């Protein structure tokens, strides 16, 4: 790997499996399964296979919000997919997400079962299934979907761009960090200007657009991503701070952040979720206390 201006790309790129970086062992230029392994199946129709990255948190927050609204059909089983160990390349997971990215959802209440992949698609699927967190007014619904799609298109610059080169790349390259820092701050400014005049992304109504954007940008300004809060001067985005804090205070959001979480304080980790009571009895601190 080189940051030299004299580097000349080869005529035909070839894969260097020893290229380094935190995710070098799982990144590859081909798709498909690397090993055979079926996914577990729990007792509820909704089966989530995920990890508590921002993309995973979007969906667990949505499910917990649906349950908080009284939608009993939103009960779900959540299983960890350890992306660091390459579990996203199992035959069972690839069958529900050929792109091998978390999260992925199976809805077994339909015949045949419905697979849903891509976090934004899962949010929209659940919103339509339960008629919740998606504005009914045409203008507000369109605004909600515009911001949902904005997040799906913008967050790769934050995660795969800024997050990778600032936090995970084996070497620090000024050009890459400057390029993606500029774009991340531009996106935060987009949000800050919008939220100066709106309580939530689609107006006055909390929606799937807020859940999707909060999982990335809300947690960023709350100091939870890449240890970059000071570097990005997140305190200067006052309207995003206000919005992020209000969403963070929602009990369903707190629960959603815990599901499939494998890092942080032990009481905040609920590796698998099969019942609402698991938040009280099966967090990692309680499991380790029994061992």
Buried (B, 14 or more C-beta within 10 A) or exposed (E): EEEEEEEEEEEEEEEEEEEEEEEEEBEBEEEEBBEEEEBEEBEBBBBBBBBBBBBBBBBBBBBBBBBBEEBEBBBBBBBBBEBEEBBBBBBBBBBBBBEBBBBBBBBBEEEEEBBBBBBBEBBBBBBEBBEBBBBEEEEBBEBBBEBBBBBBEBBEBBBEBBBBBBBEBEEEEEEBBEBBBEBBBEBBEBBBEBBEEBBBBBBEBBBBBBBBBBBBBBBBBBBBBBEBBEEBEBEEBEBBBBBBEBBBEBEBBBBBBBBBBEEEEEEBBBBBBBBEEBBEEBBBEBBEEEE
